[in-house]
C-alpha cells in the first residue's frame, strides 16, 4: 500500500482552513491553563511555533500567553510540555470546544 500526500491548494492558508471549524467557548472555564510562574521553559516557548491553532503567543514581558478559544484539542501542548508540567490540560465540558465541520 502506497500513501500519497495531497498537496495543499495553492494560496490556501492554514488560518482559512481553521476558520471552517466552529468553537463553542466555555466562558470563564478554559480547558487549558499555563502553570508557569517564573521563566518559561524552552518547551513552553516552542508552543508559540508548534501549536497548529496558534493559541500561544509571547508577551512583551517574555511570558507565554494562551488564548484557548481556538484550540483544536490536538494534544500537542500536552506532549511537548509533558516533562515540565507547565500545561494543565483537560477535555472541555460536554457541548463546548471545537466542532469540526468536515468530520
Order of alpha helices (4+ residues) and beta strands (2+ residues): alpha-beta-beta-alpha-beta-beta-alpha-beta-beta
